[in-house]
């Protein structure tokens, strides 16, 4: 499997299938395996590339907090696309990965055919921003002082994960078990350096208004912290579309994989059609 080196940091990638590339960027509580259901579907017609962000083994886990930030995460994704000669690629990111997809569209538009922004916006609302940042810092401290099991007791039952547990108990159990195996240092540094420090999507308004990359915004209708940010993205990005998943939370790619892949496939087909002027 390919490994990409960016400033001495190893990023682990997997590539499946052939054709126009689709790159999937995972959320904080996942890794590349979170996209398995999508890989199995899209790799029939596309080259599907998934990767583990820095801090998520077998990618490197830098010890220094200064090696983690939203800008660095965006540069990592751009570096993977360039190193594997994927440009321009379809980009799909969820939650933490959705922020990275948005920033890629702002900073490296030449690398993306389109972007799909899933469950984006946690911590963006003015009344909840400081609370989200403080919660991230507390979770990082909890990880390092009391370990992964105590962290899971607090994090896994959260309201954003409740719909997955209700719909798919087995899938929820697999989600928790995978999170249990992650690096404590990687999770803590990601919480402090990326999650707690990233800008609100509302702070990106000026750039988003000028962004020409076709964009699909997806969110679950019970994922409260992402509802208004998703509407804001739709209202602000000129060439964008928005869809909400009914009775769904934060993990729509796992909760509703068939609806998810159908929406993404339809969007990609529309983008292709426009490019070919069909």
ZASELUM-405299 format. One record per residue (C-alpha): x, y, z; residue in one letter. Coordinates in steps of 0.1 Angstrom, whole numbers, plus 2048, in hexadecimal, padded with zeros to 3 digits. Example, Ala and Ser with C-alpha at 12.3 -4.5 7.8 and 13.67 -1.06 7.14 Angstrom:
2
[[87B 7D3 84E] 'a']
[[889 7F5 847] 's']
***
This chain:
278
[[800 800 800] 'x']
[[80D 823 7F8] 'x']
[[81C 839 813] 'x']
[[820 85E 80D] 'x']
[[83B 872 81F] 'x']
[[834 896 826] 'x']
[[84F 8AA 839] 'x']
[[85B 889 848] 'x']
[[838 87E 853] 'x']
[[82C 85D 845] 'x']
[[807 85B 83A] 'x']
[[7F9 839 834] 'x']
[[7E2 836 816] 'x']
[[7CF 81A 804] 'x']
[[7C5 81B 7DF] 'x']
[[7AA 805 7D1] 'x']
[[79C 803 7AE] 'x']
[[7A4 816 78E] 'x']
[[797 836 77E] 'x']
[[792 859 788] 'x']
[[79E 85D 7AC] 'x']
[[788 862 7CA] 'x']
[[79A 86B 7EB] 'x']
[[788 865 80C] 'x']
[[792 878 82C] 'x']
[[786 86A 84D] 'x']
[[779 879 86D] 'x']
[[78A 87D 88E] 'x']
[[77A 85E 89D] 'x']
[[782 848 87E] 'x']
[[79D 83F 866] 'x']
[[79E 832 842] 'x']
[[78A 813 84C] 'x']
[[76C 82A 852] 'x']
[[768 82C 82C] 'x']
[[768 806 826] 'x']
[[744 805 819] 'x']
[[74B 822 802] 'x']
[[76C 813 7F6] 'x']
[[75B 7F2 7EC] 'x']
[[741 806 7D7] 'x']
[[755 821 7C7] 'x']
[[773 80D 7BF] 'x']
[[75F 7FA 7A4] 'x']
[[761 819 78E] 'x']
[[77B 830 79E] 'x']
[[79D 830 7AE] 'x']
[[795 834 7D3] 'x']
[[7B0 841 7EA] 'x']
[[7AC 841 810] 'x']
[[7C5 84B 829] 'x']
[[7CC 84F 84E] 'x']
[[7D2 872 85A] 'x']
[[7F2 879 86D] 'x']
[[7ED 86D 891] 'x']
[[7DA 84E 885] 'x']
[[7F0 830 882] 'x']
[[7FF 822 86C] 'x']
[[803 846 862] 'x']
[[81E 858 877] 'x']
[[814 865 899] 'x']
[[829 884 89E] 'x']
[[830 88C 8C3] 'x']
[[830 8B2 8C0] 'x']
[[80F 8C4 8C0] 'x']
[[81E 8DD 8A7] 'x']
[[81C 8C1 88D] 'x']
[[7F6 8C2 88E] 'x']
[[7DF 8DD 880] 'x']
[[7C4 8E3 866] 'x']
[[7DD 8F2 84E] 'x']
[[7F3 8D3 852] 'x']
[[7D6 8BB 84D] 'x']
[[7CD 8CE 82D] 'x']
[[7F1 8CC 821] 'x']
[[7F2 8A7 829] 'x']
[[7D4 8A1 812] 'x']
[[7E2 8B6 7F7] 'x']
[[803 8A4 7FA] 'x']
[[7F2 882 7F6] 'x']
[[7E0 88E 7D7] 'x']
[[800 89B 7C8] 'x']
[[817 87E 7D2] 'x']
[[7FF 864 7C4] 'x']
[[7F8 878 7A5] 'x']
[[7D3 87A 7AC] 'x']
[[7CA 89D 7A1] 'x']
[[7B0 8A7 79B] 'x']
[[79E 88F 7B2] 'x']
[[77B 88D 7C1] 'x']
[[77F 894 7E6] 'x']
[[767 887 801] 'x']
[[76D 890 825] 'x']
[[759 88B 845] 'x']
[[75A 8A1 864] 'x']
[[77F 8A7 86A] 'x']
[[785 89B 847] 'x']
[[76A 8B2 83A] 'x']
[[77C 8D0 848] 'x']
[[79B 8C5 836] 'x']
[[787 8C1 816] 'x']
[[779 8E4 819] 'x']
[[79C 8F2 81F] 'x']
[[7A9 8DF 802] 'x']
[[78F 8EF 7EC] 'x']
[[799 911 7F8] 'x']
[[7BF 90D 7F6] 'x']
[[7C4 8F3 7DB] 'x']
[[7A7 8F4 7C4] 'x']
[[7BB 8E6 7A7] 'x']
[[7BE 8C5 7B9] 'x']
[[798 8BF 7BC] 'x']
[[77E 8B7 7A2] 'x']
[[764 8BB 7BD] 'x']
[[761 8B7 7E3] 'x']
[[747 8A6 7F9] 'x']
[[745 8B6 81B] 'x']
[[734 89E 835] 'x']
[[72A 8A7 859] 'x']
[[73E 8C7 859] 'x']
[[73C 8E3 872] 'x']
[[741 8D6 896] 'x']
[[74C 8F4 8AB] 'x']
[[743 90E 891] 'x']
[[724 91D 8A1] 'x']
[[72E 93C 8B5] 'x']
[[71B 931 8D4] 'x']
[[72B 90F 8D4] 'x']
[[74E 915 8C6] 'x']
[[760 91B 8E7] 'x']
[[74E 8FE 8F7] 'x']
[[759 8E7 8DB] 'x']
[[77D 8F2 8DD] 'x']
[[77D 8ED 903] 'x']
[[76D 8CB 8FF] 'x']
[[788 8C0 8E7] 'x']
[[7A3 8CC 8FF] 'x']
[[792 8B9 91C] 'x']
[[790 899 907] 'x']
[[7B5 89C 8FE] 'x']
[[7BD 89F 923] 'x']
[[7A6 882 92B] 'x']
[[7B8 86C 912] 'x']
[[7DA 873 91F] 'x']
[[7D2 871 944] 'x']
[[7B8 855 946] 'x']
[[7BC 842 926] 'x']
[[7A7 837 908] 'x']
[[78D 824 91C] 'x']
[[783 842 931] 'x']
[[783 857 911] 'x']
[[76B 83E 900] 'x']
[[753 840 91D] 'x']
[[74F 865 917] 'x']
[[753 867 8F1] 'x']
[[743 849 8E2] 'x']
[[71F 84D 8F1] 'x']
[[71D 871 8E5] 'x']
[[6FD 87D 8D4] 'x']
[[70E 880 8B2] 'x']
[[714 85A 8B2] 'x']
[[6F2 850 8C0] 'x']
[[6E2 84A 89E] 'x']
[[6FD 832 893] 'x']
[[6F9 81E 8B3] 'x']
[[6D3 81D 8AE] 'x']
[[6D4 813 88A] 'x']
[[6F2 7FD 889] 'x']
[[6FD 7EF 8AB] 'x']
[[717 7D9 89B] 'x']
[[725 7F6 887] 'x']
[[726 80B 8A6] 'x']
[[739 7F0 8B9] 'x']
[[752 7EE 89C] 'x']
[[756 814 89D] 'x']
[[75E 814 8C3] 'x']
[[776 7F6 8BF] 'x']
[[789 808 8A4] 'x']
[[78B 828 8B7] 'x']
[[798 814 8D5] 'x']
[[7B7 80A 8C0] 'x']
[[7C2 82D 8B6] 'x']
[[7E0 83F 8C4] 'x']
[[7DA 853 8E3] 'x']
[[7F5 86C 8DA] 'x']
[[7E7 86F 8B7] 'x']
[[7C3 875 8C3] 'x']
[[7CE 88E 8DD] 'x']
[[7E3 8A2 8C6] 'x']
[[7C8 8A2 8AB] 'x']
[[7AF 8AE 8C5] 'x']
[[7C5 8CB 8D0] 'x']
[[7D6 8D4 8AF] 'x']
[[7BB 8CE 895] 'x']
[[799 8CC 8A5] 'x']
[[79C 8E7 8C0] 'x']
[[7B0 8FF 8AB] 'x']
[[79F 8FE 88A] 'x']
[[78B 91D 87E] 'x']
[[765 91D 87D] 'x']
[[757 917 85A] 'x']
[[747 93A 85E] 'x']
[[76A 949 85F] 'x']
[[770 93B 83C] 'x']
[[753 94F 82C] 'x']
[[768 965 816] 'x']
[[77B 949 806] 'x']
[[75C 932 803] 'x']
[[749 94D 7F0] 'x']
[[765 94B 7D5] 'x']
[[769 925 7D5] 'x']
[[760 917 7B3] 'x']
[[765 8F2 7BB] 'x']
[[744 8DE 7B8] 'x']
[[73A 8D5 7DC] 'x']
[[721 8BD 7EB] 'x']
[[718 8C3 80F] 'x']
[[70A 8A6 823] 'x']
[[6FE 8A4 847] 'x']
[[6E7 890 85E] 'x']
[[6C8 8A2 869] 'x']
[[6CD 89A 88E] 'x']
[[6F2 8A6 88D] 'x']
[[6EA 8C7 89E] 'x']
[[70C 8D8 89D] 'x']
[[70F 8D2 878] 'x']
[[6ED 8DD 86C] 'x']
[[6F1 903 86A] 'x']
[[716 900 85E] 'x']
[[70A 8EA 842] 'x']
[[6EF 903 838] 'x']
[[709 91E 83A] 'x']
[[721 90B 823] 'x']
[[704 906 80A] 'x']
[[6FB 92B 80B] 'x']
[[71F 936 807] 'x']
[[730 91F 7EE] 'x']
[[723 929 7CC] 'x']
[[724 907 7BB] 'x']
[[716 8F1 7D7] 'x']
[[6FA 8D9 7E0] 'x']
[[6ED 8CE 802] 'x']
[[6DC 8AF 80E] 'x']
[[6D1 8A4 831] 'x']
[[6CE 880 83B] 'x']
[[6AD 879 84E] 'x']
[[6AF 86C 871] 'x']
[[6D5 86C 86F] 'x']
[[6F2 878 885] 'x']
[[716 880 87F] 'x']
[[722 860 86F] 'x']
[[70C 85F 850] 'x']
[[725 84B 83B] 'x']
[[721 82F 854] 'x']
[[6FD 834 85E] 'x']
[[6EF 836 83A] 'x']
[[70A 828 823] 'x']
[[6F2 821 805] 'x']
[[6E2 844 806] 'x']
[[705 853 80B] 'x']
[[715 842 7EE] 'x']
[[6F7 849 7D7] 'x']
[[6F9 86F 7DF] 'x']
[[71E 870 7DA] 'x']
[[71C 85C 7B9] 'x']
[[700 872 7AB] 'x']
[[714 891 7B4] 'x']
[[734 884 7A3] 'x']
[[720 87B 785] 'x']
[[711 89E 783] 'x']
[[734 8AD 786] 'x']
[[741 897 76A] 'x']
[[724 8A0 754] 'x']
[[729 8C5 758] 'x']
[[74E 8C1 751] 'x']
[[746 8AE 731] 'x']
[[72A 8C6 728] 'x']
[[712 8A9 724] 'x']
***
